[in-house]
Amino acid sequence: MKILKEFVCNPLPTANCHASTVLPLPDGSVLSAWFGGTKEGKTDVDIWYARRDENGWEEPKRITYNSRIPHWNPVLFLRENGEVVLFFKVGKEIPSWRTFACVSTDGGRTFGKPYELVSGDRSGGRGPVKNKCIRLSDGRILAPASSENRGWNCFIDTSFDEGKTWKKGAKIKTERVAPILNSLNKYTSNLIPMIQPTLWESAPGKVHMLTRTAVGKAYRSDSEDYGESWCQAYETSLLNNNSGLDVVKTPDGCLWLLSNPVGENWGERSPLTLQKSSDNGKTWETAVVLEEEKLDSEFSYPAIEYYNGALYIAYTYERLNVAFVKIEL
């Protein structure tokens, strides 16, 4: 493997940043976006994005729907016609999130005016909640979604028109256990709290997800019908610290997973590792340790994409910067 590692911008235009997304483009450029401001959840937090070409990263630019409301969790997506869509959340509290999107027609150099993805929806956000959408073998787009309104629940949003309109699927069923008190939203449930799924398609119509949970392990669910219905989510061997994870499938069928392999609810967000599976996620082996620092360090909320023989990665670096990694396989 050949590994390139750098910061998206040094220094960033804001004191704090988090939740990056990454998108390699056919012209060889790379886009990344994140939210930034004084601190997560503050009213001055907006969406920022930057473009990298052969000369390096360009100066970050800001996107704002409302300068008095916090912005969250951008996700980049490439349409078949070359347009780039940037999804993001807006809201003072997570249960009241609304999803907005804006479109670039010039390869991510500029974006148009933000618009509400599903007009009038107040269910806590539609479309991708943290991780990238995937295009299935039949052309439909699946957005890995979740809500934190009356518990933590994952669901799938489906689009048949390149992300212009969306159909919301049922929430993913989870295993019943003893009541769990989640320390973030104080919600007691007899179901596994799960959010922020990541998706892949192993064969036509066979779709799978891994989810962030509050019980120390990542959970998985599988679909046999292009994401229309899903089995009850079940425990995997993958440790999860109740923080973001992301997976991508490469053309050889291998899966590459970015996560913090810490089996503790609200556990440390270090180390950050890249794991590989050659059997559709049954077993995993560590391929690269991207970060491994002292306690209280944070390398989190990773995003991963594949294009033309390389993995493209972005993640939060101590809330002070966005780290970018390119791995040529």
Beta strands, then each sheet from edge to edge (+ up, - down):
strand 1: 2-7
strand 2: 16-24
strand 3: 30-37
strand 4: 46-53
strand 5: 56-57
strand 6: 61-63
strand 7: 71-78
strand 8: 84-90
strand 9: 98-104
strand 10: 115-116
strand 11: 134-135
strand 12: 141-147
strand 13: 153-159
strand 14: 167-168
strand 15: 176-181
strand 16: 188-191
strand 17: 194-203
strand 18: 206-213
strand 19: 217-223
strand 20: 234-239
strand 21: 246-249
strand 22: 255-259
strand 23: 272-277
strand 24: 285-291
strand 25: 299-307
strand 26: 310-317
strand 27: 321-328
sheet 1: 1+ 27- 26+ 25-
sheet 2: 2+ 3- 4+ 5-
sheet 3: 2+ 3- 4+ 6-
sheet 4: 7+ 8- 9+ 10-
sheet 5: 11+ 12- 13+ 14-
sheet 6: 15+ 16-
sheet 7: 17+ 18- 19+ 20-
sheet 8: 21+ 22- 23+ 24-
end
